Amino acid sequence: MVSLHLAVTVTDDDHAQGPTDAPFLLVQYGDYECPYTRRSLAEVQELGAELGDDLRWVFRNFPLVEIHPHALRAAEAAEAAGAQGRFWEMHALLFSHQDALEDSDLFRYAGELGLHIETFAAHLASGAHLDRIRDDIDGGRQSGVDGTPTFFTNGVRHEGPYAAAALLAALRATTPAT
């Protein structure tokens, strides 16, 4: 049976945009190589423009390694950038260059962001962020996630389209986050 609720509570460790006390919470499970996740980002941005500080958006990793061979490594790169305070910038680069996710590309993006390359390389080489990514995947599975993008509006699984208007309606229809 598919879970209808988010199994893992949002914490300060999550990658999030928007105030912690925002009345609306949107949690997204995504894959850096998934074209549907990439397309959903424009909808999330439109939703953010509509709601402003009333929205908190959380992105969690859910690489579909069976069909996207670069998704896990891209998630590692995003997390390694996050360790240097640049998660969202790497997140944007990865999605804008979905067709270029080889290690050489990831290192080029790290350079473009001004990351400390030796630290970035050490994180990738050691798998320093694999546990976090696995935790995101496990939490997603506990919540019934089996594809990307998958959204939860105020903790409730969103089963409809991911157009901004549909997400907005779902946020307004579910109990506001506390």
NULOLUM-370279 format. One record per atom (N, C-alpha, C): residue in three letters; x, y, z. Coordinates in steps of 0.001 Angstrom, whole numbers, plus 524288, in hexadecimal, padded with zeros to 5 digits. Example, Ala and Ser with C-alpha at 12.3 -4.5 7.8 and 13.67 -1.06 7.14 Angstrom:
# NULOLUM-370279
Ala833867E9C681E78/Ala8300C7EE6C81E78/Ala833907F31C81E78/Ser832327F73681BA8/Ser835667FBDC81BE4/Ser832648001E81EBE/
***
This chain:
# NULOLUM-370279
Met803457FB5980000/Met800008000080000/Met8036A804DB80000/Val802238089B7FCD8/Val8051480D747FC76/Val803C3811038010F/Ser807DD812FE8038A/Ser80719816A0807DA/Ser804D281BBA805C5/Leu8016081DFE808CA/Leu7FF1F8230380752/Leu8018B8278A80A50/His805578264580DB6/His807B082A4A81101/His80D9D829E6810EF/Leu8101482E43811D5/Leu815B882E948121E/Leu8178782BB28170B/Ala81ACE827CB81660/Ala81C798248E81AC8/Ala820DD8270481DF7/Val8240C82A4081B83/Val8288682C9581E2D/Val827A58327181EAD/Thr82766834388237A/Thr8266F839B6824AE/Thr82ACC83D2A8227F/Val82963841B5820B8/Val82D328458481EE2/Val83031847A282396/Thr8355D847E6822EB/Thr838C1849F282711/Thr83C4084E39824DD/Asp83F578508482840/Asp8430D8548B82693/Asp8474D8524A82311/Asp847F084D2582301/Asp84BDA84AA981FA7/Asp84A1784A46819FA/Asp8451284AF2818FD/Asp8430F84AB6813AC/Asp844DA84F7981091/His8453A84ECB80B6A/His8464585331807ED/His8410F855E480701/Ala840A685ABA808CA/Ala83BA385D6E80896/Ala83C5A863208072A/Gln8385586531804A4/Gln837F786AC280387/Gln832DB86CA9805DD/Gly83313871388083B/Gly82E6F8736780AAF/Gly82ED18730281099/Pro82BCE8763E8133F/Pro82C068766E818F2/Pro82A4F8714C81B82/Thr82CC38700F81FE4/Thr82B5B86B49822B6/Thr825C386B7F824BE/Asp823B5870358258E/Asp81E64870B982795/Asp81A63871EA8234C/Ala81BDC870F081E66/Ala8182E871D981A14/Ala8135786E7781ADE/Pro80EC487082819AD/Pro809FF86D7881A79/Pro80957868E8816A0/Phe80C238691681245/Phe80BA7864E280E6B/Phe810EC8623F80DA2/Leu810DD85D0780D9B/Leu81597859E680CFB/Leu81507856618083A/Leu818B5856E8804A6/Leu818E5853A180000/Leu81DF08507F8002B/Val81D7884B5980075/Val82200847E480062/Val8220F845277FB1F/Gln8268B845637F899/Gln8272A843017F375/Gln82B8383EF37F3A6/Tyr82A5383A547F19B/Tyr82E518365C7F0A9/Tyr82F9A836A67EADC/Gly834B48373C7E99F/Gly8363C837E87E438/Gly83B46835297E2D7/Asp83C38834FB7DDC5/Asp840A78324B7DB67/Asp8431C8361A7D78D/Tyr84832836FE7D80E/Tyr84ADD83ADC7D4D6/Tyr84B09839777CF06/Glu84A0D834A27CDB3/Glu84A28833177C838/Glu844A48326A7C5FD/Cys840B0833437C931/Cys83B438327E7C797/Cys8392F837687C4DA/Pro83782836F17BFFE/Pro8357B83B877BD3D/Pro8307583DA57BFAC/Tyr82D7283A487C225/Tyr8289683C0E7C4A2/Tyr829C683F367C98E/Thr82DBF83D947CC80/Thr82F57840AE7D108/Thr83131846077CF33/Arg83453846247CB07/Arg8363884B247C8F6/Arg8319D84EA37C782/Arg82DCA84C7B7C4BF/Arg8293E84F9D7C323/Arg82625851917C7D9/Ser825FD84E747CBF5/Ser822F784FFB7D08F/Ser82540854BE7D348/Leu82A42855BB7D291/Leu82CBF85A1D7D546/Leu82A7585F557D3B2/Ala8290485FEB7CEC3/Ala82685864CB7CD11/Ala82150865807CFD7/Glu81E928613F7D0AE/Glu81988861827D373/Glu81A5B862EF7D92B/Val81E62860B27DB91/Val81F93861F57E109/Val82121867AD7E178/Gln8242E869997DDB8/Gln825A786F267DDCF/Gln820E4872AB7DD38/Glu81D508712E7D9D5/Glu8187A8743A7D931/Glu8155B874317DE47/Leu8151486FAB7E0C0/Leu8125B86F367E5BD/Leu814F4872AB7E9DE/Gly81A238729D7E9F0/Gly81D04875EA7ED9A/Gly81C0F87BAD7ECB0/Ala81BAA87D347E7C0/Ala81A8B882AD7E682/Ala815158842D7E862/Glu81173880887E7FB/Glu80C0A881777E9A7/Glu80BA2881DE7EF9F/Leu80E3E87E567F258/Leu80DA287E047F807/Leu811BF8810C7FB1B/Gly81629882367F8B9/Gly81A48885187FB75/Gly81BE98825D80078/Asp81C1F88560804B2/Asp81DDF88348809BD/Asp819E787FAB80C53/Asp8157B87ECA809CC/Asp811B187B0880BE3/Asp812FF8756E80A51/Leu8172B874B98073E/Leu8189E86F8080568/Leu81E0B86DF980740/Arg81E748694480935/Arg82381866C380A40/Arg823D0862168069B/Trp827E4861F58034F/Trp828AA85DC47FF88/Trp82D7385A9E8011D/Val82CBB8559180180/Val830E7851ED802F4/Val831F384E5A7FE56/Phe836EC84DB57FD02/Phe8387084A077F8EC/Phe83B60845867FB67/Arg8399E840C07FA2F/Arg83C3D83BFE7FBFD/Arg83DC8838AE7F741/Asn8422E8361E7F7CF/Asn84449832D97F3A0/Asn8414382DC37F310/Phe8402F82C617EE37/Phe83DDD827527ED0F/Phe83FCE825967E7A5/Pro84502824837E745/Pro8472E822FD7E23E/Pro8451181DB27E06F/Leu8432181D957DBB6/Leu84107818C67D966/Leu845718162F7D655/Val848EA813917D92B/Val84DBF811977D6DD/Val84CDA80D727D2B7/Glu8486980ADA7D2E4/Glu84754806C97CEFF/Glu8469F809177C98F/Ile844BB80DE97C93F/Ile843CF8104A7C421/Ile847138152D7C32B/His8496B8174F7C73F/His84C9981C097C6C8/His8520781AF47C914/Pro855BE8195B7C5D0/Pro85ADC817A77C7C5/Pro85E2381BE97CA5E/His85CFA820D77C979/His8600A825157CBD0/His85D55827A27D081/Ala858A9825EF7D1B3/Ala8558A8289A7D5AF/Ala857EC828587DB1E/Leu85A01823DB7DC93/Leu85C4C823547E1CC/Leu86124826BF7E24E/Arg8647A8269D7DE71/Arg86940829BC7DEA5/Arg867EB82F8F7DEAE/Ala863F88310E7DBBB/Ala8624C836837DBC2/Ala860488380D7E12E/Ala85D5D834907E3B0/Ala85B84835A47E902/Ala860278363B7ECC0/Glu8641E832EF7EC0F/Glu868D4833727EF4B/Glu86B66838C17EE6A/Ala86B9783A7B7E981/Ala86DF083F907E854/Ala86ADD843FB7EAE5/Ala865B58439F7EABB/Ala86275847A07ED3B/Ala86378847BE7F31C/Glu863D0843257F574/Glu864CF842E77FB17/Glu86A4D844D57FC6E/Ala86E29843817F91E/Ala8737F8455D7FA0C/Ala873B684B4C7F999/Ala870D984D7D7F5EE/Ala8707F8532F7F586/Ala86DB28555F7FA51/Gly869AB8529E7FC19/Gly866D485449800C3/Gly86A4B854818058C/Ala86E06850F2805E3/Ala871B0850FC80A4B/Ala87500855F280A4C/Gln8754D8588D805C0/Gln8781E85D7A8055A/Gln874568621C804E0/Gly86F638613580644/Gly86B868655D8064E/Gly86978866E8800F9/Arg869F4863747FD0C/Arg8685D864E47F7BE/Arg864AD860D27F55A/Phe8618485E577F89C/Phe85DEF85A507F6A3/Phe85A7085C5F7F251/Trp857B9860B17F350/Trp853CB862937EF9B/Trp8563B864477EA6D/Glu85AEE866657EAA7/Glu85D8F867EA7E5D5/Glu85EF4863177E294/Met8610085EFF7E52B/Met8624285A2B7E257/Met85D43857937E069/His8594A857987E397/His854228557F7E22B/His85256857E67DCF3/Ala852AD85D037DC8F/Ala8510385FC17D7D1/Ala8547485E457D32B/Leu8599185E017D3F3/Leu85D1985C897CFAB/Leu85C09857017CDB7/Leu85B35853687D156/Leu85A3F84DFD7CFCD/Leu8554F84D887CC80/Phe85139850307CE19/Phe84C6184FED7CB16/Phe84CC6852D97C5E9/Ser84FC3856FD7C5C0/Ser85039859DD7C0D3/Ser853E68572C7BCF6/His856DE8535F7BEE2/His85A7A850757BB87/His859A384A967BC2C/Gln854C6848EC7BC03/Gln8537A843727BCD8/Gln8562883FBE7B90D/Asp8578F841A27B491/Asp85A0B83E497B0A9/Asp85FF683DFF7B162/Ala86207840727B572/Ala867A8840877B671/Ala8689A83F987BC42/Leu8686C83AA57BDCF/Leu868F7839447C358/Leu86D638355F7C459/Glu8712E8353C7C0E7/Glu875D4832037C1CB/Glu87918834977C615/Asp87CB18319A7C85F/Asp87FFB833D77CC7D/Asp882CB838C87CAB0/Ser884BC838D47C5ED/Ser8878283D7D7C400/Ser883DC8423A7C3F8/Asp87EE8841537C2B9/Asp87B10845917C2D2/Asp87A27847717C866/Leu879A2843C07CC05/Leu8789F845217D178/Leu87D18848677D3B1/Phe881E4846EC7D255/Phe88662849F37D42B/Phe8868284F567D19D/Arg884F584FB57CCBE/Arg884B3854CC7CA24/Arg880B88584E7CCE9/Tyr87C398561B7CE44/Tyr87841859307D107/Tyr87A4485AEC7D65D/Ala87D02857697D903/Ala87F3D858D07DE1F/Ala882FF85D627DD81/Gly8861B85D467D959/Gly889AE8619B7D851/Gly886CA8669F7D72D/Glu8829F8663D7D40E/Glu87F7886ADD7D2C6/Glu87D2E86D537D7AC/Leu87BF186A0D7DB81/Leu879A286C0A7E05E/Leu87DBC86DEA7E441/Gly882B186D267E2EB/Gly886D286ED07E675/Gly8877686B467EB29/Leu885E3866657EAA7/Leu8867B862BC7EF00/Leu88C3C861567EFBB/His88D8C85FB87F461/His892C785DB17F56E/His892FE8584B7F2E5/Ile895BE857E37EE8B/Ile895968533B7EB48/Ile897C384E707EE13/Glu89BDA84F0F7F11C/Glu89E1284A867F3D6/Glu89A228483C7F7B9/Thr8975484B977FA66/Thr89355849C47FE17/Thr88EDD8472F7FB22/Phe88D2A8499C7F6F0/Phe8890F8476C7F3A6/Phe88AA8841FE7F1B9/Ala88F67841917EFB7/Ala8916683C987EDB6/Ala891A98387D7F201/Ala8937683A0D7F699/Ala893DA836597FAFC/Ala88E7A8345A7FC8A/His88A9B837C67FC89/His88547836297FDDF/His8832B8323D7F9EF/Leu88416833457F4E3/Leu8823D82F9E7F0E7/Leu8852682A707F136/Ala88A4582AAC7F1F2/Ala88D71825E87F21B/Ala88C118226D7F6BC/Ser88ABB824DE7FB19/Ser889A6821DA7FFDD/Ser883F5820428006E/Gly8808B822557FD22/Gly87AFA821427FDC4/Gly878D6823C1802B9/Ala87B088283B80424/Ala879BF82AD280916/Ala873F282BF1809C9/His8711382C6D80589/His86B9382E01805F2/His867C4829AD80473/Leu869D08250380398/Leu86666820B880209/Leu8626A81F5280637/Asp863F081F9C80B37/Asp8602B81E6680F64/Asp85B978223480F48/Arg85CA78272A80E83/Arg8586E82B0880E4B/Arg854CE829E7809B3/Ile85716828B680534/Ile853F68278C80096/Ile850BB822A080187/Arg8531B81EAB803D5/Arg85034819DD80518/Arg84BCD81AFE808F3/Asp84CC781E7180CB0/Asp848A281FE981060/Asp8441C8228880D83/Asp84554825F4809C8/Asp8412F828618069E/Asp83E2482434803AA/Ile840E98209180139/Ile83E5C81C667FE3B/Ile83AF98190D801D2/Asp83D278177A80642/Asp83A3281439809F7/Asp835588171180BEC/Gly835EB81C0B80D3B/Gly8317481F2280EFA/Gly82D6381FAA80AB7/Gly82F388204C805EB/Gly82B9E8208B80180/Gly8289F81B76800E5/Arg82B668172380128/Arg828CB81206800A8/Arg824D98113080502/Gln8263B812C2809CD/Gln822948125180E2D/Gln81DB48159880D31/Ser81E58819C080A34/Ser819FF81D40808F8/Ser8173081BB2803F1/Gly818D28175680195/Gly81643815727FCE5/Gly8185C817A27F7D5/Val81CD081A507F801/Val81F2381C7A7F346/Val8214A818017EFFF/Asp81FDE8180B7EAF8/Asp821FC814137E771/Asp82398816707E237/Gly8231F81B857E1B4/Gly824B081E387DCF7/Gly82587823F37DE23/Thr8276B826B97DA2E/Thr8287C82C457DAF2/Thr8262182F6F7D680/Pro8247E834307D7C3/Pro8245B8367C7DCFB/Pro81FA3834867E011/Thr82050834317E51C/Thr81BF3833137E8A3/Thr81BC0837867EC9A/Phe8170C839947ED69/Phe8164883E017F0F0/Phe812D283C8A7F589/Phe813E083F297F9E5/Phe8108A83EE07FE85/Phe80F21844777FFEE/Thr80A158458080067/Thr8083284AB1801CF/Thr8066F84A8180778/Asn8093D84D6480AB6/Asn8082384D6A81054/Asn807FD847E081286/Gly80B7C8449481093/Gly80C0683F4181288/Gly8089483B3B80FF0/Val8052C83CE680C66/Val8018F83961809BD/Val80378838808042A/Arg803A9833948028A/Arg80574832617FD3F/Arg801DB834E67F92C/His8044B8378B7F571/His8016783A197F137/His80116836497ECAA/Glu7FC66834CE7EB3A/Glu7FB9F830F47E712/Glu7FA628336A7E1CE/Gly7F9858385A7E19C/Gly7F80083AEA7DCC0/Gly7FCA983CD27D9A5/Pro7FB9A83FFF7D5B1/Pro7FFD58422F7D286/Pro8032E845DF7D5CC/Tyr807F4846B57D3FC/Tyr80B6784A2A7D6F5/Tyr80B8B84FB77D4CD/Ala80790851347D1F9/Ala8070C856A77D040/Ala8066085A1A7D515/Ala8085985EDE7D4CB/Ala808238626C7D942/Ala8029C8630A7DB61/Ala7FED18638F7D7F9/Ala7F969864457D9B9/Ala7F77985F867DCBC/Ala7F8E985AE47DAFA/Ala7F745856197DDA7/Ala7F9F7855997E2F4/Leu7FEFB856E87E32C/Leu801C6856B57E82C/Leu7FF9885AC27EBF5/Leu7FE5685F5E7E9FC/Leu7FC13863747ED48/Leu7F6D4861AE7EF7D/Ala7F39585F6E7EC35/Ala7EE8285D777EE0B/Ala7EF3E8593D7F229/Ala7F304855D27F154/Ala7F406851A27F521/Ala7F605853DD7FA42/Leu7F973857B27F9FC/Leu7FB6085A267FECE/Leu7F6F085CAD801DC/Arg7F38085F3D7FF10/Arg7EF18861E5801AD/Arg7EB1D85E01803C7/Ala7EAD38595C80159/Ala7E6F785573802F2/Ala7E8D38521C80784/Thr7EDF5851DB8084F/Thr7F00984EAB80C97/Thr7F0CB8520681167/Thr7F13284F84815C5/Thr7F1F18524D81AA4/Thr7F7318550D81A79/Pro7F75A85A2781B75/Pro7FC5885CEC81B5D/Pro8005E85A8081EFD/Ala8054F85AEC81D66/Ala809A8858E282081/Ala809E385BC5825B4/Thr80BF78591C8298F/Thr80C9785B9982EA9/Thr8123D85BC983037/
***
